[in-house]
C-alpha cells in the first residue's frame, strides 16, 4: 500500500502534467486561430467534423430511440412509395 507522501507526490506530478498539457493545448488553439485556412481537399477540420458527425450518429439511437424509430419508419415509407 502506498503511503500518503507517495500519493501526494504522484498527485503533484499528475497536476503538473495536466497543467503542461493544458498549456500546450492553449498554444495550439492560439496558433490555429492565427494560421490561415488551408485549401486542401481533406483538411484536418473536415476530418474532425466528419468524425463528430459519425460519433453523433452512432449515439443517436441510444439517446433518442423514439425519434430514431420514427425516422426509420419515415425513410422506409418513402422508399416504399417510390416507383
MMTF fields as JSON, N, C-alpha, C and O atoms, coordinates in Angstrom:
{
  "mmtfVersion": "1.0.0",
  "mmtfProducer": "UNKNOWN",
  "numBonds": 331,
  "numAtoms": 332,
  "numGroups": 83,
  "numChains": 1,
  "numModels": 1,
  "chainsPerModel": [1],
  "groupsPerChain": [83],
  "chainIdList": ["A"],
  "bondAtomList": [4, 2, 8, 6, 12, 10, 16, 14, 20, 18, 24, 22, 28, 26, 32, 30, 36, 34, 40, 38, 44, 42, 48, 46, 52, 50, 56, 54, 60, 58, 64, 62, 68, 66, 72, 70, 76, 74, 80, 78, 84, 82, 88, 86, 92, 90, 96, 94, 100, 98, 104, 102, 108, 106, 112, 110, 116, 114, 120, 118, 124, 122, 128, 126, 132, 130, 136, 134, 140, 138, 144, 142, 148, 146, 152, 150, 156, 154, 160, 158, 164, 162, 168, 166, 172, 170, 176, 174, 180, 178, 184, 182, 188, 186, 192, 190, 196, 194, 200, 198, 204, 202, 208, 206, 212, 210, 216, 214, 220, 218, 224, 222, 228, 226, 232, 230, 236, 234, 240, 238, 244, 242, 248, 246, 252, 250, 256, 254, 260, 258, 264, 262, 268, 266, 272, 270, 276, 274, 280, 278, 284, 282, 288, 286, 292, 290, 296, 294, 300, 298, 304, 302, 308, 306, 312, 310, 316, 314, 320, 318, 324, 322, 328, 326],
  "bondOrderList": [1, 1, 1, 1, 1, 1, 1, 1, 1, 1, 1, 1, 1, 1, 1, 1, 1, 1, 1, 1, 1, 1, 1, 1, 1, 1, 1, 1, 1, 1, 1, 1, 1, 1, 1, 1, 1, 1, 1, 1, 1, 1, 1, 1, 1, 1, 1, 1, 1, 1, 1, 1, 1, 1, 1, 1, 1, 1, 1, 1, 1, 1, 1, 1, 1, 1, 1, 1, 1, 1, 1, 1, 1, 1, 1, 1, 1, 1, 1, 1, 1, 1],
  "groupList": [{"groupName": "UNK", "atomNameList": ["N", "CA", "C", "O"], "elementList": ["N", "C", "C", "O"], "formalChargeList": [0, 0, 0, 0], "bondAtomList": [1, 0, 2, 1, 3, 2], "bondOrderList": [1, 1, 2], "singleLetterCode": "X", "chemCompType": "L-PEPTIDE LINKING"}],
  "groupTypeList": [0, 0, 0, 0, 0, 0, 0, 0, 0, 0, 0, 0, 0, 0, 0, 0, 0, 0, 0, 0, 0, 0, 0, 0, 0, 0, 0, 0, 0, 0, 0, 0, 0, 0, 0, 0, 0, 0, 0, 0, 0, 0, 0, 0, 0, 0, 0, 0, 0, 0, 0, 0, 0, 0, 0, 0, 0, 0, 0, 0, 0, 0, 0, 0, 0, 0, 0, 0, 0, 0, 0, 0, 0, 0, 0, 0, 0, 0, 0, 0, 0, 0, 0],
  "groupIdList": [1, 2, 3, 4, 5, 6, 7, 8, 9, 10, 11, 12, 13, 14, 15, 16, 17, 18, 19, 20, 21, 22, 23, 24, 25, 26, 27, 28, 29, 30, 31, 32, 33, 34, 35, 36, 37, 38, 39, 40, 41, 42, 43, 44, 45, 46, 47, 48, 49, 50, 51, 52, 53, 54, 55, 56, 57, 58, 59, 60, 61, 62, 63, 64, 65, 66, 67, 68, 69, 70, 71, 72, 73, 74, 75, 76, 77, 78, 79, 80, 81, 82, 83],
  "secStructList": [7, 7, 7, 2, 2, 2, 2, 2, 2, 2, 2, 2, 2, 2, 2, 2, 2, 2, 2, 2, 2, 2, 2, 2, 2, 2, 2, 2, 2, 2, 2, 2, 2, 2, 1, 7, 7, 7, 7, 7, 1, 1, 7, 2, 2, 2, 2, 2, 2, 2, 2, 2, 2, 2, 2, 2, 2, 2, 2, 2, 2, 2, 2, 7, 2, 2, 2, 2, 2, 2, 2, 2, 2, 2, 2, 2, 2, 2, 2, 2, 2, 7, 7],
  "xCoordList": [0.844, 0.0, 0.897, 1.906, 0.509, 1.296, 1.074, 0.0, 2.103, 1.987, 1.374, 1.273, 0.971, 0.354, 1.331, 0.936, 2.58, 3.595, 3.789, 3.94, 3.786, 3.934, 2.731, 2.877, 1.544, 0.342, 0.318, -0.078, 0.737, 0.782, 1.808, 1.572, 2.944, 3.971, 3.447, 3.674, 2.757, 2.19, 1.105, 1.021, 0.28, -0.763, -0.156, -0.661, 0.928, 1.611, 2.15, 2.037, 2.735, 3.287, 2.167, 2.333, 1.052, -0.058, -0.643, -1.016, -0.724, -1.214, -0.28, -0.742, 1.022, 1.988, 1.848, 1.893, 1.678, 1.493, 0.212, 0.187, -0.842, -2.116, -1.987, -2.511, -1.293, -1.089, -0.265, -0.556, 0.749, 1.575, 0.749, 0.891, -0.104, -0.959, -1.95, -2.183, -2.537, -3.465, -2.769, -3.333, -1.547, -0.786, -0.477, -0.561, -0.126, 0.162, -1.094, -1.019, -2.233, -3.493, -3.843, -4.308, -3.623, -3.906, -3.001, -3.452, -1.738, -0.808, -1.246, -1.21, -1.655, -2.093, -3.335, -3.425, -4.308, -5.53, -5.223, -5.812, -4.321, -3.946, -3.283, -3.571, -2.405, -1.724, -2.696, -2.518, -3.711, -4.698, -5.555, -5.949, -5.853, -6.649, -5.856, -6.415, -4.556, -3.717, -3.378, -3.106, -3.39, -3.0, -4.089, -5.278, -3.651, -4.602, -5.197, -4.514, -6.466, -7.075, -6.424, -6.111, -6.234, -5.626, -6.71, -7.84, -6.38, -7.348, -7.126, -7.291, -6.755, -6.563, -7.914, -8.936, -7.904, -9.136, -9.644, -10.848, -8.748, -9.133, -8.365, -7.281, -8.928, -8.278, -8.571, -9.546, -7.747, -7.982, -9.331, -9.949, -9.798, -11.085, -12.223, -13.204, -12.104, -13.128, -13.162, -14.234, -11.984, -11.922, -12.49, -13.17, -12.217, -12.742, -14.259, -14.959, -14.768, -16.221, -16.9, -17.948, -16.312, -16.89, -16.866, -17.824, -15.775, -15.681, -16.738, -17.327, -16.987, -18.019, -19.408, -20.221, -19.669, -20.977, -21.182, -22.256, -20.167, -20.291, -20.487, -21.252, -19.807, -19.974, -21.391, -21.984, -21.935, -23.311, -24.299, -25.277, -24.046, -24.953, -24.926, -25.948, -23.763, -23.667, -24.405, -24.948, -24.43, -25.062, -26.555, -27.287, -27.02, -28.405, -29.442, -30.381, -29.328, -30.344, -30.425, -31.488, -29.328, -29.321, -29.874, -30.497, -29.642, -30.089, -31.561, -32.28, -32.02, -33.396, -33.983, -34.108, -34.338, -34.815, -36.137, -36.343, -37.038, -38.315, -38.117, -38.716, -37.292, -37.021, -36.337, -36.615, -35.445, -34.768, -35.773, -35.718, -36.69, -37.696, -38.625, -38.954, -39.048, -39.916, -39.188, -39.777, -37.932, -37.147, -36.981, -37.089, -36.717, -36.575, -37.893, -37.904, -39.006, -40.319, -40.571, -41.052, -40.247, -40.475, -39.619, -40.103, -38.363, -37.49, -38.015, -38.047, -38.422, -38.977, -40.24, -40.446, -41.083, -42.321, -42.017, -42.614, -41.095, -40.747, -40.107, -40.387, -39.275, -38.647, -39.696, -39.642, -40.652, -41.726, -42.651, -43.229, -42.802, -43.684, -43.019, -43.698, -41.715, -41.008, -41.235, -41.318, -41.334, -41.524, -40.47, -40.465],
  "yCoordList": [-1.161, 0.0, 1.234, 1.285, 2.233, 3.458, 4.351, 4.363, 5.082, 5.99, 7.308, 7.584, 8.107, 9.391, 10.286, 10.994, 10.262, 11.094, 10.68, 11.537, 9.376, 8.894, 9.307, 9.722, 9.185, 9.57, 11.069, 11.492, 11.865, 13.311, 13.683, 14.588, 12.996, 13.251, 12.879, 13.605, 11.766, 11.346, 12.318, 12.642, 12.785, 13.746, 15.049, 15.638, 15.502, 16.715, 16.549, 17.453, 15.387, 15.117, 15.104, 15.658, 14.486, 14.429, 15.816, 16.133, 16.638, 18.006, 18.811, 19.593, 18.627, 19.317, 18.87, 19.695, 17.574, 17.064, 17.608, 17.958, 17.677, 18.206, 19.685, 20.127, 20.446, 21.867, 22.048, 22.936, 21.223, 21.305, 20.963, 21.606, 19.964, 19.576, 20.687, 20.988, 21.304, 22.401, 23.585, 24.227, 23.874, 24.977, 24.677, 25.569, 23.449, 23.068, 23.171, 23.584, 22.807, 22.901, 24.35, 24.673, 25.238, 26.655, 27.239, 28.041, 26.853, 27.342, 26.839, 27.591, 25.591, 25.014, 25.721, 26.034, 25.98, 26.667, 28.081, 28.544, 28.772, 30.125, 30.12, 30.985, 29.168, 29.11, 28.728, 29.165, 27.93, 27.564, 28.765, 28.903, 29.633, 30.814, 31.783, 32.41, 31.912, 32.827, 32.306, 33.091, 30.995, 30.406, 30.637, 30.701, 30.758, 30.917, 29.565, 28.546, 29.536, 28.257, 27.672, 28.389, 26.385, 25.698, 25.254, 24.986, 25.178, 24.818, 23.384, 23.097, 22.484, 21.09, 20.421, 20.892, 19.308, 18.562, 17.985, 18.002, 17.482, 16.907, 17.623, 17.193, 18.706, 19.439, 18.754, 18.01, 18.988, 18.366, 18.742, 17.927, 19.963, 20.361, 19.573, 19.24, 19.279, 18.492, 17.077, 16.517, 16.501, 15.16, 15.151, 14.202, 16.189, 16.288, 16.426, 15.816, 17.238, 17.415, 16.107, 15.767, 15.378, 14.097, 13.117, 12.371, 13.115, 12.252, 12.589, 11.689, 13.885, 14.297, 13.861, 13.383, 14.028, 13.643, 12.143, 11.699, 11.364, 9.912, 9.486, 8.564, 10.148, 9.83, 10.139, 9.369, 11.261, 11.609, 10.622, 10.251, 10.191, 9.228, 7.883, 7.202, 7.498, 6.239, 6.31, 5.305, 7.488, 7.646, 7.951, 7.746, 8.434, 8.884, 7.82, 8.136, 6.568, 5.573, 5.306, 4.952, 5.473, 5.224, 6.406, 6.231, 7.614, 8.806, 9.104, 9.509, 8.913, 9.224, 8.084, 8.207, 6.991, 5.832, 6.069, 5.528, 6.868, 7.13, 7.908, 7.569, 8.935, 9.705, 8.841, 8.97, 7.959, 7.061, 6.128, 5.912, 5.577, 4.663, 5.391, 4.855, 6.601, 7.372, 7.734, 7.689, 8.087, 8.398, 7.181, 7.284, 6.026, 4.797, 4.445, 4.003, 4.644, 4.383, 5.319, 4.884, 6.611, 7.586, 7.272, 7.357, 6.914, 6.57, 5.314, 5.258, 4.321, 3.099, 3.377, 2.814, 4.241, 4.605, 5.308, 4.988, 6.259, 6.993, 6.077, 6.208, 5.177, 4.253, 3.314, 2.964, 2.901, 2.027, 2.706, 2.04, 4.013, 4.746, 5.098, 5.485, 4.967, 5.293, 4.202, 3.021, 4.601, 3.607, 3.759, 3.012],
  "zCoordList": [0.0, 0.0, 0.0, 0.703, -0.806, -0.924, 0.292, 0.895, 0.626, 1.766, 1.31, 0.115, 2.276, 1.976, 1.228, 0.301, 1.612, 0.961, -0.501, -1.372, -0.772, -2.146, -2.994, -4.144, -2.407, -3.144, -3.425, -4.511, -2.46, -2.677, -3.736, -4.536, -3.749, -4.766, -6.151, -7.118, -6.246, -7.523, -7.972, -9.156, -7.047, -7.366, -7.874, -8.83, -7.241, -7.67, -9.093, -9.921, -9.36, -10.687, -11.736, -12.822, -11.421, -12.362, -12.619, -13.749, -11.583, -11.764, -12.662, -13.493, -12.502, -13.356, -14.805, -15.718, -15.02, -16.376, -16.995, -18.175, -16.206, -16.687, -17.043, -18.065, -16.205, -16.478, -17.753, -18.555, -17.944, -19.152, -20.386, -21.426, -20.278, -21.413, -21.735, -22.905, -20.702, -20.926, -21.585, -22.47, -21.156, -21.74, -23.208, -24.052, -23.513, -24.896, -25.749, -26.906, -25.206, -25.934, -26.218, -27.311, -25.234, -25.436, -26.51, -27.328, -26.52, -27.533, -28.9, -29.875, -28.985, -30.255, -30.764, -31.951, -29.874, -30.273, -30.739, -31.716, -30.067, -30.457, -31.822, -32.649, -32.073, -33.362, -34.476, -35.614, -34.181, -35.195, -35.562, -36.721, -34.61, -34.887, -35.752, -36.652, -35.488, -36.239, -37.628, -38.536, -37.8, -39.077, -40.124, -39.809, -41.371, -42.455, -42.802, -42.697, -43.217, -43.579, -44.83, -45.78, -44.809, -45.936, -46.901, -46.492, -48.141, -49.161, -49.635, -50.82, -48.732, -49.088, -49.291, -48.792, -50.036, -50.239, -48.925, -48.665, -48.106, -46.826, -45.724, -45.33, -45.236, -44.158, -42.834, -42.732, -41.818, -40.512, -39.914, -39.229, -40.161, -39.605, -40.26, -39.595, -41.532, -42.214, -41.654, -41.425, -41.435, -40.861, -39.442, -39.052, -38.682, -37.321, -37.348, -36.539, -38.29, -38.402, -38.777, -38.226, -39.705, -40.112, -38.949, -38.741, -38.19, -37.017, -35.98, -35.381, -35.76, -34.805, -35.278, -34.486, -36.563, -37.104, -36.964, -36.559, -37.294, -37.172, -35.717, -35.436, -34.806, -33.379, -32.919, -32.164, -33.372, -33.01, -33.606, -32.958, -34.846, -35.478, -34.759, -34.675, -34.242, -33.513, -32.177, -31.719, -31.549, -30.247, -30.348, -29.379, -31.494, -31.641, -31.289, -30.559, -31.767, -31.413, -29.904, -29.396, -29.203, -27.766, -26.983, -25.936, -27.498, -26.793, -27.06, -26.146, -28.291, -28.654, -29.485, -30.703, -28.842, -29.598, -30.322, -31.409, -29.744, -30.391, -31.688, -32.708, -31.66, -32.875, -33.922, -35.115, -33.484, -34.412, -35.081, -36.292, -34.29, -34.834, -35.806, -36.864, -35.457, -36.351, -37.641, -38.721, -37.535, -38.723, -39.623, -40.845, -39.013, -39.799, -40.483, -41.632, -39.771, -40.367, -41.542, -42.588, -41.378, -42.443, -43.67, -44.799, -43.463, -44.587, -45.282, -46.511, -44.518, -45.106, -45.895, -46.97, -45.364, -46.052, -47.377, -48.405, -47.347, -48.56, -49.603, -50.794, -49.177, -50.126, -50.691, -51.87, -49.866, -50.34, -51.331, -52.19, -51.229, -52.131, -53.462, -54.413, -53.53, -54.777, -55.808, -55.47, -57.05, -58.12, -59.174, -60.153]
}
